[in-house]
Amino acid sequence: MPRSKRDNLLNTAEMLFYREGFHATGIDRVIREAGVARMTLYHHFPSKEALVMAVLRRRHRRYFERLDRAITDAVRAGQDPLRAVTDAHFEWLEGPGPQGCMLIKAIAEYAAHEPQIDQLAAEYKQNLLALLRELWAVSGRVGDDDIPGELFVVLEGATSLIPVIGGEAVTHGRHMAGRVLGHTPLVRE
């Protein structure tokens, strides 16, 4: 089934924004790469900022759908959902292109002059921390309530360091996450 022009624009913009940055990628480039007319872009997105926000929303939704599937699968298998979310995060990082975190890039590029984008990206980061805290609370574990925050720092640190040290960030992140959770390292099987 052919993709809609809107989906094509979102896919193209996401790839370009992720690879080259938001400000470095102009609307003309998105239009050219997507193979659509300028009016088509503006029919779906009234501004570049609206396109950026739509890209961030869609990417965040895909990421959380992955985490939700990991939780569901872990619960069905009688496994630890917190470990499953952690592993799903590292699998996400092993996806295409070691470019780091699109949300952090958005915060860095828009914090000073586009508060809506900055706030949306920061909110999405907070969503992951909230999920980790929720899974910790329902896990029945007793002890250090700082564990979700520490795990969050490990996950985000690995995400941020992907462009610097590549796959080593995932390898080290898995080991550190395992230590934070008090288990053996999270090693992909």
C-alpha positions, 0 to 999 in steps of 0.5 A, spaced: 500 500 500 502 506 498 504 511 503 500 517 504 504 524 502 503 526 509 507 520 511 512 521 506 514 528 508 514 525 516 519 519 514 523 524 509 523 530 515 525 525 520 531 522 516 534 528 514 533 532 521 536 526 525 542 525 520 543 532 519 540 536 524 533 541 524 536 547 523 541 545 517 535 541 514 531 547 510 524 546 508 526 546 500 531 540 502 525 536 505 520 538 499 525 535 494 527 529 498 520 527 499 518 529 492 512 533 493 510 540 492 511 546 497 503 546 497 503 539 499 508 540 505 504 546 507 497 543 506 499 538 512 504 542 516 503 550 516 510 551 518 517 548 519 516 548 527 509 544 526 513 539 522 518 538 527 513 537 532 509 532 528 516 528 527 518 528 534 511 526 536 511 520 531 518 518 533 516 518 541 510 514 539 514 509 536 519 508 541 513 508 547 510 502 542 516 498 542 517 499 550 509 497 551 510 491 547 516 489 551 512 490 557 507 486 555 511 480 553 515 480 559 509 480 563 506 474 559 513 470 560 513 472 567 519 476 566 521 483 569 518 488 565 523 493 568 529 489 565 525 488 558 524 496 557 531 497 558 533 492 553 528 494 548 531 501 549 538 498 547 535 495 541 532 501 539 539 504 539 542 499 535 537 501 530 539 505 523 544 510 524 548 512 530 546 519 531 544 520 538 538 522 541 533 526 536 530 529 542 536 532 545 538 535 538 531 538 538 532 541 545 539 543 543 537 547 537 530 550 539 531 551 547 533 558 546 528 560 541 522 555 540 519 553 547 514 549 544 519 544 541 524 544 547 518 543 552 515 537 548 522 534 547 523 535 555 516 532 556 518 526 552 524 525 556 520 525 562 516 520 560 521 515 560 523 517 567 516 516 569 515 509 566 521 507 569 519 510 576 512 506 575 515 500 573 520 500 579 514 502 584 510 496 581 515 491 581 515 489 589 522 491 589 524 494 596 530 498 597 533 504 593 528 508 590 533 512 586 534 506 582 529 509 576 533 515 576 540 512 576 537 507 570 535 513 566 541 516 566 545 510 564 540 509 558 540 517 556 548 516 557 548 511 552 543 514 547 548 521 548 554 517 547 552 513 540 555 518 536 561 518 540 563 511 541 558 507 537 556 500 539 560 501 545 555 505 548 550 500 548 555 495 550 557 499 556 550 501 557 547 494 558 553 492 563 551 498 567 544 497 567 545 490 569 549 493 575 544 498 577 538 493 577 542 489 581 543 483 576 547 480 571 549 485 565 543 486 560 546 482 554 543 481 548 541 473 547 
